[in-house]
C-alpha cells in the first residue's frame, strides 16, 4: 500500500509526448479500460492516424499522430450496444507518476471529461481517495448575456480583474452554435469553436428574450456536470424544439442532425449548415406547430427566402436534415402508456409535411406497429420533457431504417384533427386510471 500514489476521482494529467498539460481526467474504478477523446481517426496500410480531442476542445492542437502499435477491440457503450474501437498506448503523467497507459480512442464530445482512467491503468499503482480534488490555479468562466454591450463587457473585465485566478470570456447568445444529432453534438462559441462545456462555470447574466435558448443551454451543461448560475434557468418549460432536442439527445434518444443559431448569424450560415447536414434540409420554427414556418431548403435562394419569411414573422428557426420517409407517427402518450398511435402520410410529393392539417391522410395503427425499443423511447421522450399527456412525433428513415424523434407536443390536437372520438375515449380511460 505504501507504494501506491494517492489520487482523486478527478485528476489533471499530462501527455508529455504531445506537450499537453492539465488535461482533466475522470478516474473511474468501475470502468475496466481507459479512454481518450480522439478525432480524424483513419487506418491505412497497417498504420493508424488520429488527432487527440477535437476542434471544439480547448486542448485540441490538430496534430496528427501516427502509429503501427495499435489493435481493434469490441466494447459496449453506455446504451449496451457493441462498438469497435482502436486501442493505443501512450505515455502519460498521472498523480506525479509517469507511465505508459493503454487507451481506447473514442468520441467523448458529450462527456464532461475528455479522458477516462479505468482500473487497468490504476491497478498496482494508485489509491483513489474520493474526497481529494485537483488543485487548480485558475478557473475559466463563460458569461452569457442577451446582447453584447460595452457596459457588460466592462462588467466582465472588472470581474476578471478582481482576481488573478479567474479567466472570464464574455459572449451573447448570438455567438453560440448548437449542433445536435451528429457524432460531435455540442454547443460552441462560433468565433473560437470552443465547447462551452469546457469552461469551469457558465454565468447566465441575462436571459430575457431567450429564456428557452438559455434553458436548453443550461440542460446541456447539466448533462455534462458543468457548474452554471442560476439553477432556476433550467426549469423553463420544454416547449421549443431546441430545448427538447438537447434533452432528448443528452439522454440517448436519436434526433435528426440539426443546427441552431439565432436569426442574424443563421441568415449568413447557409454554407456551413449545408456542409454539416447536407441537402435538402428543413428550416422550421422552434415554436411552430401544424407545419407553420416549415420550409424545405434545397438551394441558397430557397434558404434566403425562408430566412426572410421567418424574420418578417419574428420566429427563430432550426435547420434540420430532411429524413426521407413514407410517413410519420403521432404517438399519444397518456401517463406511462401508449394510448393511441396515428400513422400520417402525405398524399403526394408537393409537400414534405405529413401533418393532417396540410392534407396528409391518417390511420390508426396498433402500438405493436412500432418496434419495442421505439415504444420505450416514446415513453422516455414524454417523461424527459415532463409531460403526462403528450404527442410524440417520430419517423423512420426509409433508406437507413433508423428512427428519429421529431418533437414532443404538449398540445397534440386532442380536440381537433383526425380520430377525435378515439382520442376522447383514450383520454377518458387515462383519467379513470389516474383517479381509480
C-alpha positions as CSV (number, residue, x, y, z in Angstrom):
1,X,0.0,0.0,0.0
2,X,2.9,2.4,0.7
3,X,4.0,2.2,-2.9
4,X,0.6,3.4,-4.1
5,X,0.2,7.0,-5.2
6,X,-2.9,8.7,-3.9
7,X,-5.2,10.4,-6.5
8,X,-8.7,11.7,-6.6
9,X,-11.7,10.9,-8.8
10,X,-10.8,13.9,-10.9
11,X,-7.2,14.5,-11.9
12,X,-5.2,16.7,-14.2
13,X,-2.9,14.6,-16.4
14,X,-0.2,15.4,-18.9
15,X,0.6,13.9,-22.3
16,X,4.3,14.7,-22.4
17,X,5.0,13.4,-26.0
18,X,2.4,15.9,-27.3
19,X,3.3,18.7,-24.9
20,X,-0.2,18.8,-23.5
21,X,-0.7,19.5,-19.8
22,X,-3.5,20.0,-17.3
23,X,-5.9,17.7,-19.1
24,X,-8.9,17.0,-16.9
25,X,-9.5,13.2,-16.5
26,X,-12.2,11.2,-14.7
27,X,-10.9,8.4,-12.6
28,X,-13.4,5.6,-12.6
29,X,-12.7,2.4,-10.7
30,X,-15.9,1.0,-12.2
31,X,-14.6,1.2,-15.8
32,X,-12.3,-1.6,-17.0
33,X,-10.3,0.3,-19.6
34,X,-9.1,3.9,-20.1
35,X,-10.4,6.0,-23.0
36,X,-9.3,9.3,-24.6
37,X,-11.2,11.6,-26.9
38,X,-9.9,11.4,-30.5
39,X,-10.9,12.6,-33.9
40,X,-9.8,12.3,-37.5
41,X,-9.2,8.6,-37.0
42,X,-8.1,6.7,-40.1
43,X,-6.4,3.4,-40.8
44,X,-4.2,2.9,-43.9
45,X,-1.5,0.4,-44.8
46,X,-1.5,-1.1,-41.3
47,X,-0.9,2.3,-39.7
48,X,-3.3,4.3,-37.6
49,X,-3.6,8.1,-37.6
50,X,-5.6,10.3,-35.3
51,X,-5.7,13.6,-33.5
52,X,-6.2,14.0,-29.8
53,X,-9.5,15.7,-28.9
54,X,-11.5,17.7,-31.5
55,X,-11.7,21.3,-32.7
56,X,-14.4,22.1,-30.0
57,X,-12.0,21.2,-27.2
58,X,-9.6,23.8,-25.8
59,X,-6.9,21.0,-25.7
60,X,-7.1,20.3,-29.5
61,X,-4.0,21.2,-31.5
62,X,-4.8,19.4,-34.8
63,X,-1.5,17.5,-34.7
64,X,-1.9,14.1,-36.4
65,X,-0.4,11.2,-34.5
66,X,0.5,8.0,-36.5
67,X,1.4,4.6,-35.1
68,X,1.6,1.0,-36.1
69,X,1.3,-0.1,-32.4
70,X,-2.5,-0.5,-32.1
71,X,-5.3,-3.0,-32.1
72,X,-9.1,-3.2,-32.5
73,X,-11.3,-4.2,-29.6
74,X,-15.0,-4.5,-29.1
75,X,-16.7,-2.5,-26.3
76,X,-20.2,-1.9,-25.1
77,X,-21.3,1.7,-25.0
78,X,-23.5,3.3,-22.3
79,X,-26.6,2.1,-24.2
80,X,-25.5,-1.6,-24.2
81,X,-24.6,-1.6,-28.0
82,X,-21.3,-3.2,-29.2
83,X,-18.8,-0.9,-30.9
84,X,-15.4,-1.5,-32.3
85,X,-12.7,0.9,-31.3
86,X,-9.0,1.3,-31.8
87,X,-6.7,0.9,-28.8
88,X,-3.2,2.6,-28.5
89,X,-0.6,3.0,-25.8
90,X,0.9,6.4,-24.9
91,X,2.9,7.9,-22.0
92,X,1.0,10.0,-19.5
93,X,1.8,11.7,-16.2
94,X,-0.9,10.9,-13.6
95,X,-0.6,11.8,-9.9
96,X,3.1,12.7,-10.3
97,X,3.9,9.3,-11.9
98,X,4.9,8.8,-15.5
99,X,3.6,5.6,-17.0
100,X,2.7,4.1,-20.3
101,X,-1.1,3.5,-20.5
102,X,-3.5,1.9,-23.0
103,X,-6.4,4.0,-24.2
104,X,-9.3,3.3,-26.5
105,X,-9.9,6.1,-28.9
106,X,-13.5,7.4,-28.5
107,X,-15.7,10.3,-29.3
108,X,-16.1,11.9,-25.9
109,X,-17.7,15.1,-27.1
110,X,-20.7,14.5,-24.9
111,X,-18.6,13.8,-21.8
112,X,-17.5,16.4,-19.3
113,X,-14.0,14.9,-19.2
114,X,-12.1,14.2,-22.3
115,X,-10.1,11.4,-20.7
116,X,-11.3,8.4,-18.6
117,X,-8.9,6.5,-16.4
118,X,-10.0,2.9,-15.8
119,X,-8.9,0.3,-13.3
120,X,-6.4,-1.4,-15.6
121,X,-4.3,1.7,-15.6
122,X,-4.8,2.2,-11.8
123,X,-4.1,-1.4,-10.7
124,X,-1.0,-1.7,-8.5
125,X,-0.1,2.0,-8.9
126,X,-2.7,4.2,-7.4
127,X,-5.1,4.5,-4.4
128,X,-8.2,6.5,-5.2
129,X,-9.3,9.0,-2.5
130,X,-12.9,10.1,-3.3
131,X,-12.5,13.2,-1.1
132,X,-9.5,14.5,-3.0
133,X,-9.9,17.3,-5.6
134,X,-7.4,18.6,-8.1
135,X,-5.8,21.9,-7.2
136,X,-6.4,24.4,-10.0
137,X,-4.5,27.6,-10.1
138,X,-7.1,29.4,-12.2
139,X,-10.7,28.9,-13.3
140,X,-12.4,29.7,-16.6
141,X,-15.8,31.4,-16.7
142,X,-18.1,32.0,-19.6
143,X,-20.5,34.9,-19.1
144,X,-23.6,34.9,-21.3
145,X,-25.9,37.8,-21.9
146,X,-28.9,38.6,-24.2
147,X,-26.9,41.0,-26.3
148,X,-23.4,42.4,-26.4
149,X,-22.9,45.9,-24.9
150,X,-19.8,47.9,-23.8
151,X,-21.3,48.1,-20.3
152,X,-21.5,44.3,-20.0
153,X,-18.0,43.9,-21.5
154,X,-16.6,46.2,-18.8
155,X,-18.5,44.2,-16.2
156,X,-16.8,41.0,-17.3
157,X,-13.4,42.7,-17.4
158,X,-13.9,44.0,-13.9
159,X,-14.7,40.5,-12.6
160,X,-11.6,39.1,-14.2
161,X,-9.5,42.0,-12.9
162,X,-10.7,41.3,-9.3
163,X,-8.8,38.0,-9.1
164,X,-5.8,36.6,-10.9
165,X,-7.4,33.1,-10.5
166,X,-10.3,33.9,-12.9
167,X,-10.4,34.0,-16.7
168,X,-13.6,35.4,-18.0
169,X,-14.9,35.0,-21.5
170,X,-17.9,37.2,-22.5
171,X,-20.4,36.2,-25.2
172,X,-24.0,36.7,-26.3
173,X,-26.5,34.0,-27.3
174,X,-25.9,35.1,-30.9
175,X,-22.3,33.9,-30.6
176,X,-23.3,30.3,-29.9
177,X,-23.7,27.4,-32.4
178,X,-25.9,24.5,-31.4
179,X,-25.3,21.2,-33.2
180,X,-27.5,18.1,-32.5
181,X,-27.9,14.6,-34.0
182,X,-24.3,14.4,-35.3
183,X,-21.3,12.5,-34.0
184,X,-19.9,15.6,-32.4
185,X,-23.1,17.3,-31.0
186,X,-22.2,20.3,-28.9
187,X,-22.8,24.0,-28.2
188,X,-19.8,26.0,-29.2
189,X,-18.5,29.6,-29.4
190,X,-18.7,30.4,-33.1
191,X,-15.6,32.5,-33.1
192,X,-13.3,30.0,-31.5
193,X,-15.1,26.7,-31.9
194,X,-14.7,26.0,-28.1
195,X,-17.3,23.8,-26.5
196,X,-19.0,25.7,-23.7
197,X,-18.8,22.6,-21.6
198,X,-15.0,23.1,-21.3
199,X,-15.5,26.1,-19.0
200,X,-15.5,25.6,-15.3
201,X,-18.5,27.8,-14.8
202,X,-21.1,29.4,-17.1
203,X,-22.8,32.5,-15.7
204,X,-26.1,33.4,-17.3
205,X,-26.1,37.1,-16.6
206,X,-29.3,37.8,-18.6
207,X,-31.9,35.6,-20.2
208,X,-34.7,37.8,-21.2
209,X,-36.0,37.3,-24.8
210,X,-34.2,34.0,-25.0
211,X,-35.5,32.1,-22.0
212,X,-35.9,28.8,-23.9
213,X,-32.5,29.1,-25.5
214,X,-30.9,29.7,-22.1
215,X,-32.8,26.8,-20.6
216,X,-31.6,24.5,-23.4
217,X,-28.0,25.7,-22.8
218,X,-28.4,25.0,-19.1
219,X,-29.6,21.5,-19.6
220,X,-26.7,20.8,-21.9
221,X,-24.3,21.9,-19.2
222,X,-26.1,20.0,-16.5
223,X,-25.8,16.7,-18.5
224,X,-22.1,17.3,-18.7
225,X,-21.7,18.2,-15.0
226,X,-20.6,21.8,-15.7
227,X,-21.5,24.3,-13.0
228,X,-23.8,27.2,-14.0
229,X,-25.6,30.0,-12.4
230,X,-28.6,30.4,-11.8
231,X,-30.2,26.9,-11.3
232,X,-33.6,28.4,-11.9
233,X,-32.8,28.8,-15.6
234,X,-33.2,25.1,-16.4
235,X,-36.8,24.9,-15.2
236,X,-38.2,26.8,-18.2
237,X,-41.0,24.6,-19.8
238,X,-39.6,22.4,-22.6
239,X,-41.8,23.7,-25.3
240,X,-39.3,24.6,-28.0
241,X,-37.8,22.1,-30.4
242,X,-34.3,23.3,-29.5
243,X,-34.8,22.7,-25.8
244,X,-36.3,19.3,-26.5
245,X,-33.5,18.1,-28.8
246,X,-30.9,19.0,-26.1
247,X,-32.9,17.0,-23.5
248,X,-33.6,14.0,-25.8
249,X,-30.1,13.6,-27.3
250,X,-28.4,14.1,-24.0
251,X,-30.4,11.1,-22.7
252,X,-29.5,8.9,-25.7
253,X,-32.6,9.4,-27.9
254,X,-31.9,9.9,-31.6
255,X,-32.9,13.3,-33.1
256,X,-32.3,14.4,-36.7
257,X,-29.0,16.1,-37.4
258,X,-29.7,19.7,-36.6
259,X,-28.1,23.1,-36.4
260,X,-29.4,26.1,-34.4
261,X,-28.3,29.7,-34.1
262,X,-30.2,33.0,-33.7
263,X,-31.6,34.7,-36.8
264,X,-28.8,37.2,-37.6
265,X,-26.0,34.6,-37.8
266,X,-28.3,32.0,-39.3
267,X,-29.0,34.1,-42.4
268,X,-25.3,34.1,-43.2
269,X,-24.6,30.5,-42.5
270,X,-26.0,28.6,-45.5
271,X,-22.6,27.1,-46.5
272,X,-21.7,25.9,-43.0
273,X,-25.2,24.3,-42.5
274,X,-25.1,22.6,-45.9
275,X,-21.6,21.2,-45.0
276,X,-22.8,19.8,-41.7
277,X,-26.2,18.3,-42.6
278,X,-26.3,18.3,-46.4
279,X,-29.2,19.0,-48.8
280,X,-32.1,19.1,-48.7
281,X,-32.7,20.3,-45.2
282,X,-35.7,21.7,-43.4
283,X,-35.8,25.1,-41.8
284,X,-38.5,25.3,-39.2
285,X,-39.7,27.4,-36.3
286,X,-38.6,26.1,-32.9
287,X,-42.0,27.0,-31.6
288,X,-44.1,26.1,-34.6
289,X,-46.9,23.7,-34.9
290,X,-49.2,22.3,-37.6
291,X,-46.4,22.8,-40.2
292,X,-46.3,26.6,-39.8
293,X,-43.0,28.2,-40.8
294,X,-41.6,24.9,-42.0
295,X,-39.6,25.3,-45.2
296,X,-37.8,22.7,-47.4
297,X,-34.4,24.1,-48.4
298,X,-32.6,22.7,-51.5
299,X,-30.6,25.8,-52.6
300,X,-29.1,29.1,-51.4
301,X,-32.1,31.0,-52.8
302,X,-34.7,28.9,-51.1
303,X,-32.7,29.2,-47.9
304,X,-32.6,33.0,-48.2
305,X,-36.3,33.2,-48.9
306,X,-37.1,31.1,-45.8
307,X,-34.8,33.2,-43.6
308,X,-36.5,36.4,-44.9
309,X,-40.0,35.0,-44.3
310,X,-39.1,33.8,-40.8
311,X,-37.5,37.2,-39.9
312,X,-40.6,39.0,-41.1
313,X,-42.7,37.0,-38.7
314,X,-40.2,37.2,-35.9
315,X,-39.6,33.5,-35.5
316,X,-36.4,31.5,-34.6
317,X,-35.6,28.6,-36.9
318,X,-33.6,25.4,-36.6
319,X,-32.0,23.8,-39.6
320,X,-32.7,20.1,-39.7
321,X,-31.6,17.4,-42.1
322,X,-34.5,16.1,-44.2
323,X,-35.1,12.5,-43.3
324,X,-36.5,10.6,-46.3
325,X,-39.7,8.9,-45.3
326,X,-43.1,7.5,-46.4
327,X,-44.9,8.6,-43.3
328,X,-44.5,9.6,-39.6
329,X,-46.3,8.7,-36.4
330,X,-48.1,10.8,-33.8
331,X,-47.8,8.7,-30.7
332,X,-50.2,9.8,-27.9
333,X,-48.7,9.1,-24.5
334,X,-51.0,9.4,-21.6
335,X,-49.3,8.7,-18.3
336,X,-46.9,5.8,-18.8
337,X,-48.9,4.2,-21.6
338,X,-49.1,4.5,-25.4
339,X,-52.7,5.4,-25.7
340,X,-53.0,5.8,-29.5
341,X,-50.7,5.6,-32.5
342,X,-51.7,7.5,-35.6
343,X,-49.8,7.0,-38.9
344,X,-49.7,10.1,-41.0
345,X,-48.7,10.1,-44.7
346,X,-48.7,13.0,-47.2
347,X,-50.8,12.3,-50.2
348,X,-48.3,13.5,-52.8
349,X,-44.8,15.0,-53.1
350,X,-45.9,18.6,-53.5
351,X,-45.1,18.9,-49.8
352,X,-42.6,17.4,-47.4
353,X,-45.0,17.6,-44.5
354,X,-47.0,14.7,-43.0
355,X,-49.3,17.0,-41.0
356,X,-53.0,16.2,-41.3
357,X,-53.6,20.0,-41.2
358,X,-51.7,20.0,-44.5
359,X,-53.8,17.3,-46.1
360,X,-52.0,14.2,-45.0
361,X,-54.0,11.0,-44.6
362,X,-54.2,9.5,-41.2
363,X,-54.6,5.9,-40.0
364,X,-54.8,4.4,-36.5
365,X,-52.3,1.6,-36.2
366,X,-51.7,-0.8,-33.3
367,X,-48.8,0.3,-30.9
368,X,-47.1,-3.0,-31.9
369,X,-46.5,-1.5,-35.3
370,X,-43.6,0.3,-33.7
371,X,-40.6,-1.8,-32.5
372,X,-40.4,-2.3,-28.7
373,X,-37.4,-0.1,-28.4
374,X,-39.2,2.8,-30.2
375,X,-42.3,2.3,-28.0
376,X,-40.0,2.6,-25.0
377,X,-38.3,5.7,-26.5
378,X,-41.7,7.5,-26.9
379,X,-42.5,6.9,-23.2
380,X,-39.0,8.1,-22.3
381,X,-39.3,11.2,-24.5
382,X,-42.6,12.3,-22.8
383,X,-41.0,11.7,-19.4
384,X,-37.9,13.7,-20.2
385,X,-39.9,16.9,-21.2
386,X,-42.1,16.4,-18.1
387,X,-45.4,15.6,-20.0
388,X,-48.0,13.2,-18.7
389,X,-50.1,14.0,-21.8
390,X,-48.0,14.3,-24.9
391,X,-47.9,13.7,-28.6
392,X,-44.5,12.3,-29.6
393,X,-43.8,12.6,-33.3
394,X,-41.4,10.0,-34.7
395,X,-40.4,8.8,-38.2
396,X,-38.3,6.1,-39.8
397,X,-35.6,6.9,-42.4
398,X,-36.7,4.7,-45.3
399,X,-33.2,4.4,-46.6
400,X,-31.2,3.6,-43.4
401,X,-34.1,2.2,-41.2
402,X,-33.1,4.5,-38.3
403,X,-35.8,6.0,-36.2
404,X,-35.8,9.7,-35.1
405,X,-37.8,11.7,-32.6
406,X,-39.0,15.0,-34.2
407,X,-40.9,16.6,-31.3
408,X,-42.9,16.1,-28.1
409,X,-46.1,18.1,-28.4
410,X,-47.7,19.4,-25.2
411,X,-51.0,20.1,-27.1
412,X,-51.3,17.2,-29.6
413,X,-54.6,18.2,-31.2
414,X,-56.8,16.2,-28.9
415,X,-59.9,18.2,-29.6
416,X,-59.3,18.6,-33.4
417,X,-57.7,16.8,-36.3
418,X,-58.4,13.1,-37.0
419,X,-59.9,10.5,-34.8
420,X,-61.3,12.8,-32.1
421,X,-63.7,10.2,-30.8
422,X,-60.9,7.7,-30.2
423,X,-58.8,10.5,-28.6
424,X,-61.7,11.4,-26.2
425,X,-62.1,7.7,-25.3
426,X,-58.4,7.2,-24.7
427,X,-58.2,10.4,-22.6
428,X,-61.2,9.4,-20.5
429,X,-59.6,6.0,-19.9
430,X,-56.4,7.8,-18.7
431,X,-58.3,10.0,-16.3
432,X,-60.0,6.9,-14.8
433,X,-56.6,5.2,-14.4
434,X,-55.3,8.2,-12.7
435,X,-58.2,8.5,-10.3
436,X,-59.2,4.9,-9.6
